[in-house]
Amino acid sequence: MTASGAKLDRLASLEEERRFLLGSLTDLEREHDAGDVDDLDYQTLKDGYTVRAAKVLRQIEEGRSTLPAPRPRRWSRTVAVAAAVVVGSVGVGFVLAGAWGERSSGQEITGLTPGDESRIVLTNARDAMSAGDFPSANALFAEVIDMERSRGRENAEAVAYFGWTLALLTRQNPDQSDAAERYAAAVLALGQAVEIEPDYADPQCFLAIVEYQFRDDAAAALPHIERCEASNPPGEVASLVASFADEIRSAN
């Protein structure tokens, strides 16, 4: 078997594991809602599945990056339209990323201590995000999640931006057969960030963007954009959020 063939087999195995984990999360949610799983078991299982899913998604992205580049498509108009939508949608995200600088040390979402290894990785993730290198940012945010959870801690910022960069990666490749599942995984991660830090504006803003722009569901986006506004987003992004909120309200 060629090296390329071995990589494809490995990716196929990882894709199968990803489908299993996402299916398990869906089943778990249903069983919990039905009262078949208590709250403690639900949270324990959910955290375990989510950590495993994050690792698998990171491995898939890393594996895909080593494959030979595909032949460029000739659908220039389709690609141009898709790119324009992504640029418009990530505008809020870039401003929010820049707003990190507005937070004083006492306002840090991360709660990390100076010199902490997680802080270094998180800084690299932020830099990759700001540079538009979403694959690297996604992998680094996932790494922070793993590092923090190994210490019994949660990191709302890393979880939120792992979900957001996963959504952006999916949006950049809209023809993927598993796009719907990847969006679902992104929404799950963003929802977890909200659970960790209910007053954190960023994941609420991102949920509104994903639901409205990426999944074409204005009704699902409405409560998130309202919570985003109510969470006092950074000054630089407030006007963008207001304009985006008006667009969502008009679509409902």
HUGIVEN-V917099 format. One record per residue. N is the residue number from 1. SS is DSSP state (~ for helix, > for strand, _ for the rest). OMEGA is omega as a letter, one per 20 degrees, with the letter a starting at -180 (NA if undefined). D_LAST is the distance of its C-alpha to the last C-alpha in Angstrom with 1 decimal. Layout:
# HUGIVEN-V917099
{{N,SS,OMEGA,D_LAST} {N,SS,OMEGA,D_LAST}}
This chain:
# HUGIVEN-V917099
{{1,_,r,53.7} {2,_,r,52.6} {3,~,r,50.8} {4,~,r,47.7} {5,~,r,47.9} {6,~,r,48.3} {7,~,r,45.2} {8,~,r,43.2} {9,~,r,44.6} {10,~,r,43.7} {11,~,r,40.1} {12,~,r,39.9} {13,~,r,41.2} {14,~,r,38.7} {15,~,r,35.8} {16,~,r,37.1} {17,~,r,37.2} {18,~,r,33.7} {19,~,r,32.4} {20,~,a,34.6} {21,~,r,33.3} {22,~,r,29.6} {23,~,r,30.4} {24,~,r,32.4} {25,~,r,29.6} {26,~,r,27.3} {27,~,a,30.2} {28,~,r,30.9} {29,~,a,27.4} {30,~,a,27.7} {31,~,r,31.3} {32,~,r,30.4} {33,~,a,27.6} {34,_,r,30.2} {35,_,a,32.8} {36,_,r,35.2} {37,_,a,35.2} {38,_,a,35.8} {39,~,a,34.0} {40,~,r,36.9} {41,~,r,37.3} {42,~,a,33.6} {43,~,r,33.4} {44,~,a,36.6} {45,~,a,35.7} {46,~,r,32.2} {47,~,a,33.8} {48,~,r,36.5} {49,~,a,34.2} {50,~,r,32.0} {51,~,r,35.1} {52,~,r,36.5} {53,~,r,33.3} {54,~,r,33.2} {55,~,a,36.8} {56,~,r,36.3} {57,~,r,33.4} {58,~,r,35.5} {59,~,r,38.5} {60,~,r,36.5} {61,~,r,35.4} {62,~,r,39.0} {63,~,a,40.4} {64,~,a,38.2} {65,~,a,39.3} {66,_,a,42.9} {67,_,r,42.5} {68,_,a,43.6} {69,_,r,41.0} {70,_,r,39.6} {71,_,a,40.5} {72,_,r,38.0} {73,_,r,35.7} {74,_,a,36.0} {75,_,a,32.4} {76,~,a,32.3} {77,~,r,29.3} {78,~,a,27.2} {79,~,a,28.4} {80,~,r,27.8} {81,~,a,24.2} {82,~,r,23.6} {83,~,r,25.5} {84,~,r,23.5} {85,~,a,20.2} {86,~,a,22.0} {87,~,r,23.5} {88,~,a,20.3} {89,~,a,18.7} {90,~,r,21.8} {91,~,r,22.3} {92,~,a,20.9} {93,~,a,23.0} {94,~,r,26.1} {95,~,r,25.8} {96,~,r,25.3} {97,~,r,28.4} {98,~,a,30.3} {99,~,r,29.4} {100,~,a,31.6} {101,~,r,34.4} {102,~,a,33.1} {103,_,r,33.8} {104,_,a,37.3} {105,~,r,39.2} {106,~,a,38.4} {107,~,a,34.6} {108,_,r,34.8} {109,_,a,32.3} {110,_,a,34.9} {111,_,a,37.7} {112,_,r,40.2} {113,_,r,43.7} {114,_,r,45.4} {115,_,r,47.1} {116,_,a,45.1} {117,~,r,44.8} {118,~,r,41.1} {119,~,r,40.6} {120,~,r,42.3} {121,~,r,40.2} {122,~,r,37.0} {123,~,r,38.2} {124,~,r,38.8} {125,~,r,35.3} {126,~,a,33.9} {127,~,r,36.2} {128,~,r,35.2} {129,~,a,31.5} {130,~,r,32.2} {131,_,a,34.2} {132,_,r,31.5} {133,_,a,33.6} {134,~,r,30.9} {135,~,r,33.2} {136,~,r,35.8} {137,~,a,33.3} {138,~,a,31.8} {139,~,a,35.3} {140,~,r,36.4} {141,~,r,33.5} {142,~,r,34.3} {143,~,r,37.9} {144,~,r,37.1} {145,~,a,35.3} {146,~,a,38.4} {147,~,a,40.8} {148,~,a,39.1} {149,~,r,38.7} {150,_,r,42.4} {151,_,r,43.2} {152,_,a,41.0} {153,_,r,38.4} {154,_,a,34.7} {155,_,a,33.2} {156,~,a,29.6} {157,~,a,29.6} {158,~,a,31.2} {159,~,a,28.9} {160,~,a,25.7} {161,~,r,27.1} {162,~,r,28.5} {163,~,a,25.0} {164,~,a,23.6} {165,~,r,26.5} {166,~,r,26.3} {167,~,a,22.8} {168,~,r,24.1} {169,~,r,27.1} {170,~,a,25.1} {171,~,r,22.9} {172,~,r,26.1} {173,_,a,27.4} {174,_,a,24.5} {175,_,r,27.1} {176,_,a,28.3} {177,_,a,28.6} {178,_,a,27.5} {179,~,a,24.5} {180,~,r,22.2} {181,~,a,24.7} {182,~,r,25.1} {183,~,r,21.4} {184,~,r,21.7} {185,~,r,24.8} {186,~,r,23.1} {187,~,r,20.3} {188,~,a,23.2} {189,~,r,25.2} {190,~,r,22.4} {191,~,r,21.9} {192,~,r,25.7} {193,~,r,25.8} {194,~,r,23.5} {195,~,a,26.0} {196,~,a,28.9} {197,_,a,27.7} {198,_,a,24.8} {199,_,a,24.9} {200,_,a,24.8} {201,~,a,21.9} {202,~,a,22.3} {203,~,r,21.2} {204,~,r,18.0} {205,~,a,17.2} {206,~,r,18.3} {207,~,r,16.3} {208,~,r,13.0} {209,~,a,14.6} {210,~,a,15.8} {211,~,a,12.7} {212,~,a,10.6} {213,~,a,13.6} {214,~,a,16.0} {215,_,r,14.5} {216,_,a,11.4} {217,_,a,9.3} {218,~,a,6.1} {219,~,r,6.1} {220,~,a,9.7} {221,~,a,9.6} {222,~,a,8.0} {223,~,a,11.2} {224,~,a,13.4} {225,~,r,12.5} {226,~,r,13.1} {227,~,r,16.3} {228,~,r,17.2} {229,~,a,17.2} {230,~,a,19.1} {231,_,r,21.6} {232,_,r,23.0} {233,_,a,22.7} {234,_,a,25.8} {235,~,a,26.3} {236,~,a,26.3} {237,~,a,22.7} {238,~,a,21.2} {239,~,r,20.4} {240,~,r,18.9} {241,~,a,16.7} {242,~,r,15.6} {243,~,r,14.8} {244,~,r,12.9} {245,~,r,10.9} {246,~,r,10.1} {247,~,r,9.0} {248,~,a,6.6} {249,~,r,5.3} {250,~,a,5.5} {251,~,a,3.8} {252,_,NA,0.0}}
